[in-house]
Amino acid sequence: MNPLSKVFAVLEKVVQEQDKGVAYSEIVADLELPKSTVHRVLKDLLDLGYINYNPENKRYFGSLHLAALGAEVMSHFKLRDHLRPYLLEMHRETQHTTNMGIIDGTMGVFLDKIESRDFGIKLFSEIGKTFPLHCTGLGKALLAFSPDDTVSGILRHSLEPLTEKTITDPEQFLQELDQVKERGYAVDNEEITRGIVCVAAPVFGLRDELVCAISLTFPAYIKEEQGIDREISVVTKYSDRASESMGRR
Protein backbone atom coordinates (compact mmCIF):
# COMPACT_ATOMS: atom_id res chain seq x y z
CA MET A 1 0.00 0.00 0.00
CA ASN A 2 1.50 3.32 -1.08
CA PRO A 3 1.60 6.31 1.32
CA LEU A 4 -1.40 8.05 -0.24
CA SER A 5 -3.46 4.86 -0.05
CA LYS A 6 -2.68 4.64 3.67
CA VAL A 7 -3.92 8.19 4.23
CA PHE A 8 -7.22 7.50 2.48
CA ALA A 9 -7.61 4.13 4.21
CA VAL A 10 -7.39 5.87 7.59
CA LEU A 11 -9.67 8.70 6.49
CA GLU A 12 -12.31 6.30 5.16
CA LYS A 13 -12.17 4.29 8.39
CA VAL A 14 -12.83 7.43 10.42
CA VAL A 15 -15.76 8.44 8.21
CA GLN A 16 -17.28 4.95 8.27
CA GLU A 17 -17.50 5.17 12.07
CA GLN A 18 -18.78 8.74 12.12
CA ASP A 19 -21.81 7.91 14.28
CA LYS A 20 -19.74 6.92 17.33
CA GLY A 21 -16.19 7.77 16.33
CA VAL A 22 -13.22 5.44 16.07
CA ALA A 23 -10.31 4.87 18.43
CA TYR A 24 -6.66 4.80 17.42
CA SER A 25 -6.35 1.14 18.44
CA GLU A 26 -9.36 0.19 16.30
CA ILE A 27 -7.83 1.81 13.24
CA VAL A 28 -4.56 -0.04 13.77
CA ALA A 29 -6.33 -3.37 14.26
CA ASP A 30 -8.77 -3.03 11.36
CA LEU A 31 -6.32 -1.69 8.78
CA GLU A 32 -3.36 -3.78 9.92
CA LEU A 33 -1.04 -0.79 9.53
CA PRO A 34 1.97 -0.01 11.73
CA LYS A 35 1.10 2.06 14.81
CA SER A 36 3.61 4.72 13.83
CA THR A 37 2.00 5.08 10.38
CA VAL A 38 -1.51 5.44 11.79
CA HIS A 39 -0.30 7.92 14.41
CA ARG A 40 1.43 10.06 11.77
CA VAL A 41 -1.55 10.00 9.38
CA LEU A 42 -4.00 10.95 12.14
CA LYS A 43 -1.77 13.83 13.23
CA ASP A 44 -1.52 15.14 9.67
CA LEU A 45 -5.28 14.89 9.11
CA LEU A 46 -5.89 16.71 12.39
CA ASP A 47 -3.43 19.46 11.45
CA LEU A 48 -5.13 19.86 8.06
CA GLY A 49 -8.56 20.04 9.66
CA TYR A 50 -10.08 16.99 7.95
CA ILE A 51 -10.76 15.11 11.21
CA ASN A 52 -11.49 16.02 14.84
CA TYR A 53 -10.43 14.32 18.08
CA ASN A 54 -12.56 14.02 21.22
CA PRO A 55 -10.20 13.73 24.23
CA GLU A 56 -13.03 12.57 26.51
CA ASN A 57 -13.70 9.30 24.70
CA LYS A 58 -10.42 9.28 22.73
CA ARG A 59 -12.17 8.91 19.39
CA TYR A 60 -11.72 10.49 15.99
CA PHE A 61 -14.49 11.95 13.81
CA GLY A 62 -14.72 13.44 10.34
CA SER A 63 -14.77 17.24 10.43
CA LEU A 64 -17.15 19.77 8.93
CA HIS A 65 -14.35 20.79 6.59
CA LEU A 66 -14.45 17.29 5.14
CA ALA A 67 -18.26 17.46 4.95
CA ALA A 68 -18.04 20.77 3.09
CA LEU A 69 -15.80 19.23 0.46
CA GLY A 70 -18.26 16.39 -0.02
CA ALA A 71 -21.19 18.79 -0.24
CA GLU A 72 -19.38 20.81 -2.91
CA VAL A 73 -18.78 17.67 -4.96
CA MET A 74 -22.40 16.54 -4.62
CA SER A 75 -23.76 19.96 -5.55
CA HIS A 76 -22.07 19.62 -8.95
CA PHE A 77 -22.47 15.87 -9.31
CA LYS A 78 -24.58 14.64 -12.22
CA LEU A 79 -25.47 10.97 -11.90
CA ARG A 80 -26.33 10.55 -15.56
CA ASP A 81 -23.01 11.98 -16.76
CA HIS A 82 -21.08 9.95 -14.21
CA LEU A 83 -22.62 6.59 -15.10
CA ARG A 84 -23.11 7.03 -18.85
CA PRO A 85 -19.67 5.53 -19.67
CA TYR A 86 -20.80 2.25 -18.09
CA LEU A 87 -23.95 2.20 -20.23
CA LEU A 88 -21.82 2.86 -23.30
CA GLU A 89 -19.46 -0.01 -22.43
CA MET A 90 -22.40 -2.36 -21.86
CA HIS A 91 -23.81 -1.36 -25.24
CA ARG A 92 -20.42 -1.80 -26.91
CA GLU A 93 -20.03 -5.32 -25.53
CA THR A 94 -23.53 -6.53 -26.35
CA GLN A 95 -25.04 -4.13 -28.93
CA HIS A 96 -28.19 -4.21 -26.77
CA THR A 97 -30.14 -1.21 -25.52
CA THR A 98 -28.90 -0.05 -22.11
CA ASN A 99 -30.92 1.92 -19.55
CA MET A 100 -30.52 3.61 -16.18
CA GLY A 101 -33.39 4.30 -13.81
CA ILE A 102 -34.28 5.47 -10.33
CA ILE A 103 -37.31 5.28 -8.03
CA ASP A 104 -39.55 8.33 -7.73
CA GLY A 105 -42.41 7.58 -5.35
CA THR A 106 -44.28 4.53 -6.64
CA MET A 107 -42.86 4.76 -10.17
CA GLY A 108 -39.49 4.48 -11.82
CA VAL A 109 -37.93 7.17 -14.02
CA PHE A 110 -35.53 6.58 -16.91
CA LEU A 111 -32.41 8.74 -16.46
CA ASP A 112 -30.48 7.58 -19.49
CA LYS A 113 -30.61 5.25 -22.47
CA ILE A 114 -28.28 4.00 -25.21
CA GLU A 115 -30.49 2.43 -27.88
CA SER A 116 -29.71 -0.53 -30.11
CA ARG A 117 -30.38 -0.13 -33.82
CA ASP A 118 -31.42 -3.75 -34.20
CA PHE A 119 -34.89 -3.47 -32.67
CA GLY A 120 -37.94 -3.73 -34.89
CA ILE A 121 -40.08 -3.16 -31.78
CA LYS A 122 -40.75 0.21 -30.19
CA LEU A 123 -39.30 0.11 -26.69
CA PHE A 124 -41.12 1.48 -23.66
CA SER A 125 -38.07 3.36 -22.37
CA GLU A 126 -37.49 7.06 -23.04
CA ILE A 127 -35.29 9.40 -21.00
CA GLY A 128 -37.43 11.19 -18.43
CA LYS A 129 -40.36 8.82 -18.87
CA THR A 130 -41.83 6.94 -15.91
CA PHE A 131 -42.10 3.16 -15.81
CA PRO A 132 -43.93 0.69 -13.55
CA LEU A 133 -41.74 -0.95 -10.94
CA HIS A 134 -43.45 -4.32 -10.65
CA CYS A 135 -42.98 -5.57 -14.21
CA THR A 136 -39.63 -4.16 -15.35
CA GLY A 137 -36.09 -5.34 -14.78
CA LEU A 138 -35.03 -1.92 -13.53
CA GLY A 139 -38.06 -1.73 -11.25
CA LYS A 140 -37.53 -5.12 -9.65
CA ALA A 141 -33.79 -4.46 -9.21
CA LEU A 142 -34.64 -1.19 -7.45
CA LEU A 143 -37.46 -2.56 -5.27
CA ALA A 144 -35.47 -5.59 -4.11
CA PHE A 145 -32.98 -3.29 -2.39
CA SER A 146 -35.43 -0.62 -1.22
CA PRO A 147 -36.95 -0.20 2.27
CA ASP A 148 -39.94 -2.38 3.14
CA ASP A 149 -42.29 0.61 3.18
CA THR A 150 -41.42 1.36 -0.45
CA VAL A 151 -42.41 -2.16 -1.47
CA SER A 152 -45.53 -1.97 0.71
CA GLY A 153 -46.52 1.20 -1.11
CA ILE A 154 -46.41 -0.67 -4.41
CA LEU A 155 -48.47 -3.55 -3.04
CA ARG A 156 -51.21 -1.27 -1.68
CA HIS A 157 -52.48 -1.23 -5.24
CA SER A 158 -53.14 -4.15 -7.54
CA LEU A 159 -50.24 -5.20 -9.78
CA GLU A 160 -51.49 -4.36 -13.24
CA PRO A 161 -50.97 -7.09 -15.86
CA LEU A 162 -49.34 -5.60 -18.96
CA THR A 163 -48.70 -8.96 -20.63
CA GLU A 164 -49.69 -12.52 -19.81
CA LYS A 165 -46.31 -12.94 -18.07
CA THR A 166 -46.66 -10.02 -15.65
CA ILE A 167 -46.51 -11.12 -12.00
CA THR A 168 -49.75 -9.93 -10.38
CA ASP A 169 -49.91 -12.05 -7.22
CA PRO A 170 -48.42 -10.11 -4.25
CA GLU A 171 -46.93 -13.20 -2.58
CA GLN A 172 -45.33 -14.38 -5.79
CA PHE A 173 -44.01 -10.86 -6.37
CA LEU A 174 -42.39 -10.74 -2.91
CA GLN A 175 -40.78 -14.12 -3.62
CA GLU A 176 -39.47 -12.69 -6.89
CA LEU A 177 -37.89 -9.75 -5.04
CA ASP A 178 -36.27 -12.15 -2.56
CA GLN A 179 -34.70 -14.01 -5.49
CA VAL A 180 -33.49 -10.76 -7.02
CA LYS A 181 -31.86 -9.76 -3.75
CA GLU A 182 -30.22 -13.16 -3.37
CA ARG A 183 -28.72 -13.34 -6.85
CA GLY A 184 -28.04 -9.61 -7.33
CA TYR A 185 -29.92 -9.05 -10.59
CA ALA A 186 -33.48 -8.98 -11.94
CA VAL A 187 -35.02 -10.32 -15.12
CA ASP A 188 -38.06 -8.94 -16.94
CA ASN A 189 -39.23 -11.95 -18.95
CA GLU A 190 -41.58 -10.20 -21.41
CA GLU A 191 -43.50 -8.82 -18.43
CA ILE A 192 -44.06 -5.30 -19.77
CA THR A 193 -43.63 -5.81 -23.53
CA ARG A 194 -44.17 -9.02 -25.50
CA GLY A 195 -41.01 -10.11 -27.27
CA ILE A 196 -38.66 -8.07 -25.05
CA VAL A 197 -36.45 -9.34 -22.21
CA CYS A 198 -34.48 -7.18 -19.78
CA VAL A 199 -31.72 -7.95 -17.27
CA ALA A 200 -31.00 -5.31 -14.61
CA ALA A 201 -28.80 -4.86 -11.54
CA PRO A 202 -28.62 -2.23 -8.77
CA VAL A 203 -25.90 0.38 -8.28
CA PHE A 204 -24.91 1.26 -4.70
CA GLY A 205 -23.09 4.16 -3.08
CA LEU A 206 -20.58 4.71 -0.29
CA ARG A 207 -22.68 3.32 2.56
CA ASP A 208 -24.35 0.62 0.48
CA GLU A 209 -27.30 2.91 -0.18
CA LEU A 210 -29.22 2.23 -3.39
CA VAL A 211 -28.40 4.83 -6.05
CA CYS A 212 -30.04 3.54 -9.23
CA ALA A 213 -30.23 0.47 -11.46
CA ILE A 214 -28.84 -0.26 -14.93
CA SER A 215 -30.09 -2.74 -17.50
CA LEU A 216 -29.73 -4.46 -20.84
CA THR A 217 -32.83 -4.84 -23.03
CA PHE A 218 -33.00 -7.22 -26.00
CA PRO A 219 -35.35 -9.38 -28.10
CA ALA A 220 -36.74 -12.52 -26.45
CA TYR A 221 -35.45 -14.74 -29.26
CA ILE A 222 -31.91 -14.18 -27.95
CA LYS A 223 -32.93 -15.73 -24.63
CA GLU A 224 -34.61 -18.62 -26.42
CA GLU A 225 -31.69 -19.30 -28.77
CA GLN A 226 -28.64 -18.79 -26.54
CA GLY A 227 -29.79 -17.99 -23.01
CA ILE A 228 -28.94 -14.86 -21.07
CA ASP A 229 -25.76 -15.84 -19.18
CA ARG A 230 -23.73 -13.29 -21.15
CA GLU A 231 -26.22 -10.50 -20.45
CA ILE A 232 -26.29 -11.33 -16.73
CA SER A 233 -22.50 -11.33 -16.62
CA VAL A 234 -22.22 -7.96 -18.37
CA VAL A 235 -24.89 -6.23 -16.26
CA THR A 236 -23.52 -7.46 -12.94
CA LYS A 237 -19.94 -6.64 -13.97
CA TYR A 238 -20.78 -3.04 -14.81
CA SER A 239 -23.14 -2.55 -11.87
CA ASP A 240 -20.23 -3.57 -9.62
CA ARG A 241 -17.88 -1.18 -11.40
CA ALA A 242 -20.44 1.62 -11.26
CA SER A 243 -20.93 0.99 -7.53
CA GLU A 244 -17.17 1.18 -6.97
CA SER A 245 -17.10 4.48 -8.84
CA MET A 246 -19.80 5.76 -6.49
CA GLY A 247 -17.61 4.97 -3.49
CA ARG A 248 -18.81 1.49 -2.49
CA ARG A 249 -16.19 -0.85 -1.05
C-alpha positions as CSV (number, residue, x, y, z in Angstrom):
1,M,0.0,0.0,0.0
2,N,1.5,3.3,-1.1
3,P,1.6,6.3,1.3
4,L,-1.4,8.1,-0.2
5,S,-3.5,4.9,-0.1
6,K,-2.7,4.6,3.7
7,V,-3.9,8.2,4.2
8,F,-7.2,7.5,2.5
9,A,-7.6,4.1,4.2
10,V,-7.4,5.9,7.6
11,L,-9.7,8.7,6.5
12,E,-12.3,6.3,5.2
13,K,-12.2,4.3,8.4
14,V,-12.8,7.4,10.4
15,V,-15.8,8.4,8.2
16,Q,-17.3,4.9,8.3
17,E,-17.5,5.2,12.1
18,Q,-18.8,8.7,12.1
19,D,-21.8,7.9,14.3
20,K,-19.7,6.9,17.3
21,G,-16.2,7.8,16.3
22,V,-13.2,5.4,16.1
23,A,-10.3,4.9,18.4
24,Y,-6.7,4.8,17.4
25,S,-6.4,1.1,18.4
26,E,-9.4,0.2,16.3
27,I,-7.8,1.8,13.2
28,V,-4.6,0.0,13.8
29,A,-6.3,-3.4,14.3
30,D,-8.8,-3.0,11.4
31,L,-6.3,-1.7,8.8
32,E,-3.4,-3.8,9.9
33,L,-1.0,-0.8,9.5
34,P,2.0,0.0,11.7
35,K,1.1,2.1,14.8
36,S,3.6,4.7,13.8
37,T,2.0,5.1,10.4
38,V,-1.5,5.4,11.8
39,H,-0.3,7.9,14.4
40,R,1.4,10.1,11.8
41,V,-1.5,10.0,9.4
42,L,-4.0,11.0,12.1
43,K,-1.8,13.8,13.2
44,D,-1.5,15.1,9.7
45,L,-5.3,14.9,9.1
46,L,-5.9,16.7,12.4
47,D,-3.4,19.5,11.4
48,L,-5.1,19.9,8.1
49,G,-8.6,20.0,9.7
50,Y,-10.1,17.0,8.0
51,I,-10.8,15.1,11.2
52,N,-11.5,16.0,14.8
53,Y,-10.4,14.3,18.1
54,N,-12.6,14.0,21.2
55,P,-10.2,13.7,24.2
56,E,-13.0,12.6,26.5
57,N,-13.7,9.3,24.7
58,K,-10.4,9.3,22.7
59,R,-12.2,8.9,19.4
60,Y,-11.7,10.5,16.0
61,F,-14.5,12.0,13.8
62,G,-14.7,13.4,10.3
63,S,-14.8,17.2,10.4
64,L,-17.2,19.8,8.9
65,H,-14.4,20.8,6.6
66,L,-14.5,17.3,5.1
67,A,-18.3,17.5,4.9
68,A,-18.0,20.8,3.1
69,L,-15.8,19.2,0.5
70,G,-18.3,16.4,0.0
71,A,-21.2,18.8,-0.2
72,E,-19.4,20.8,-2.9
73,V,-18.8,17.7,-5.0
74,M,-22.4,16.5,-4.6
75,S,-23.8,20.0,-5.6
76,H,-22.1,19.6,-8.9
77,F,-22.5,15.9,-9.3
78,K,-24.6,14.6,-12.2
79,L,-25.5,11.0,-11.9
80,R,-26.3,10.6,-15.6
81,D,-23.0,12.0,-16.8
82,H,-21.1,10.0,-14.2
83,L,-22.6,6.6,-15.1
84,R,-23.1,7.0,-18.9
85,P,-19.7,5.5,-19.7
86,Y,-20.8,2.2,-18.1
87,L,-23.9,2.2,-20.2
88,L,-21.8,2.9,-23.3
89,E,-19.5,0.0,-22.4
90,M,-22.4,-2.4,-21.9
91,H,-23.8,-1.4,-25.2
92,R,-20.4,-1.8,-26.9
93,E,-20.0,-5.3,-25.5
94,T,-23.5,-6.5,-26.4
95,Q,-25.0,-4.1,-28.9
96,H,-28.2,-4.2,-26.8
97,T,-30.1,-1.2,-25.5
98,T,-28.9,0.0,-22.1
99,N,-30.9,1.9,-19.6
100,M,-30.5,3.6,-16.2
101,G,-33.4,4.3,-13.8
102,I,-34.3,5.5,-10.3
103,I,-37.3,5.3,-8.0
104,D,-39.6,8.3,-7.7
105,G,-42.4,7.6,-5.4
106,T,-44.3,4.5,-6.6
107,M,-42.9,4.8,-10.2
108,G,-39.5,4.5,-11.8
109,V,-37.9,7.2,-14.0
110,F,-35.5,6.6,-16.9
111,L,-32.4,8.7,-16.5
112,D,-30.5,7.6,-19.5
113,K,-30.6,5.2,-22.5
114,I,-28.3,4.0,-25.2
115,E,-30.5,2.4,-27.9
116,S,-29.7,-0.5,-30.1
117,R,-30.4,-0.1,-33.8
118,D,-31.4,-3.8,-34.2
119,F,-34.9,-3.5,-32.7
120,G,-37.9,-3.7,-34.9
121,I,-40.1,-3.2,-31.8
122,K,-40.7,0.2,-30.2
123,L,-39.3,0.1,-26.7
124,F,-41.1,1.5,-23.7
125,S,-38.1,3.4,-22.4
126,E,-37.5,7.1,-23.0
127,I,-35.3,9.4,-21.0
128,G,-37.4,11.2,-18.4
129,K,-40.4,8.8,-18.9
130,T,-41.8,6.9,-15.9
131,F,-42.1,3.2,-15.8
132,P,-43.9,0.7,-13.6
133,L,-41.7,-0.9,-10.9
134,H,-43.4,-4.3,-10.6
135,C,-43.0,-5.6,-14.2
136,T,-39.6,-4.2,-15.4
137,G,-36.1,-5.3,-14.8
138,L,-35.0,-1.9,-13.5
139,G,-38.1,-1.7,-11.3
140,K,-37.5,-5.1,-9.7
141,A,-33.8,-4.5,-9.2
142,L,-34.6,-1.2,-7.5
143,L,-37.5,-2.6,-5.3
144,A,-35.5,-5.6,-4.1
145,F,-33.0,-3.3,-2.4
146,S,-35.4,-0.6,-1.2
147,P,-37.0,-0.2,2.3
148,D,-39.9,-2.4,3.1
149,D,-42.3,0.6,3.2
150,T,-41.4,1.4,-0.5
151,V,-42.4,-2.2,-1.5
152,S,-45.5,-2.0,0.7
153,G,-46.5,1.2,-1.1
154,I,-46.4,-0.7,-4.4
155,L,-48.5,-3.5,-3.0
156,R,-51.2,-1.3,-1.7
157,H,-52.5,-1.2,-5.2
158,S,-53.1,-4.2,-7.5
159,L,-50.2,-5.2,-9.8
160,E,-51.5,-4.4,-13.2
161,P,-51.0,-7.1,-15.9
162,L,-49.3,-5.6,-19.0
163,T,-48.7,-9.0,-20.6
164,E,-49.7,-12.5,-19.8
165,K,-46.3,-12.9,-18.1
166,T,-46.7,-10.0,-15.6
167,I,-46.5,-11.1,-12.0
168,T,-49.7,-9.9,-10.4
169,D,-49.9,-12.0,-7.2
170,P,-48.4,-10.1,-4.2
171,E,-46.9,-13.2,-2.6
172,Q,-45.3,-14.4,-5.8
173,F,-44.0,-10.9,-6.4
174,L,-42.4,-10.7,-2.9
175,Q,-40.8,-14.1,-3.6
176,E,-39.5,-12.7,-6.9
177,L,-37.9,-9.7,-5.0
178,D,-36.3,-12.1,-2.6
179,Q,-34.7,-14.0,-5.5
180,V,-33.5,-10.8,-7.0
181,K,-31.9,-9.8,-3.8
182,E,-30.2,-13.2,-3.4
183,R,-28.7,-13.3,-6.9
184,G,-28.0,-9.6,-7.3
185,Y,-29.9,-9.1,-10.6
186,A,-33.5,-9.0,-11.9
187,V,-35.0,-10.3,-15.1
188,D,-38.1,-8.9,-16.9
189,N,-39.2,-11.9,-18.9
190,E,-41.6,-10.2,-21.4
191,E,-43.5,-8.8,-18.4
192,I,-44.1,-5.3,-19.8
193,T,-43.6,-5.8,-23.5
194,R,-44.2,-9.0,-25.5
195,G,-41.0,-10.1,-27.3
196,I,-38.7,-8.1,-25.0
197,V,-36.5,-9.3,-22.2
198,C,-34.5,-7.2,-19.8
199,V,-31.7,-7.9,-17.3
200,A,-31.0,-5.3,-14.6
201,A,-28.8,-4.9,-11.5
202,P,-28.6,-2.2,-8.8
203,V,-25.9,0.4,-8.3
204,F,-24.9,1.3,-4.7
205,G,-23.1,4.2,-3.1
206,L,-20.6,4.7,-0.3
207,R,-22.7,3.3,2.6
208,D,-24.3,0.6,0.5
209,E,-27.3,2.9,-0.2
210,L,-29.2,2.2,-3.4
211,V,-28.4,4.8,-6.1
212,C,-30.0,3.5,-9.2
213,A,-30.2,0.5,-11.5
214,I,-28.8,-0.3,-14.9
215,S,-30.1,-2.7,-17.5
216,L,-29.7,-4.5,-20.8
217,T,-32.8,-4.8,-23.0
218,F,-33.0,-7.2,-26.0
219,P,-35.4,-9.4,-28.1
220,A,-36.7,-12.5,-26.5
221,Y,-35.5,-14.7,-29.3
222,I,-31.9,-14.2,-28.0
223,K,-32.9,-15.7,-24.6
224,E,-34.6,-18.6,-26.4
225,E,-31.7,-19.3,-28.8
226,Q,-28.6,-18.8,-26.5
227,G,-29.8,-18.0,-23.0
228,I,-28.9,-14.9,-21.1
229,D,-25.8,-15.8,-19.2
230,R,-23.7,-13.3,-21.2
231,E,-26.2,-10.5,-20.4
232,I,-26.3,-11.3,-16.7
233,S,-22.5,-11.3,-16.6
234,V,-22.2,-8.0,-18.4
235,V,-24.9,-6.2,-16.3
236,T,-23.5,-7.5,-12.9
237,K,-19.9,-6.6,-14.0
238,Y,-20.8,-3.0,-14.8
239,S,-23.1,-2.6,-11.9
240,D,-20.2,-3.6,-9.6
241,R,-17.9,-1.2,-11.4
242,A,-20.4,1.6,-11.3
243,S,-20.9,1.0,-7.5
244,E,-17.2,1.2,-7.0
245,S,-17.1,4.5,-8.8
246,M,-19.8,5.8,-6.5
247,G,-17.6,5.0,-3.5
248,R,-18.8,1.5,-2.5
249,R,-16.2,-0.9,-1.0
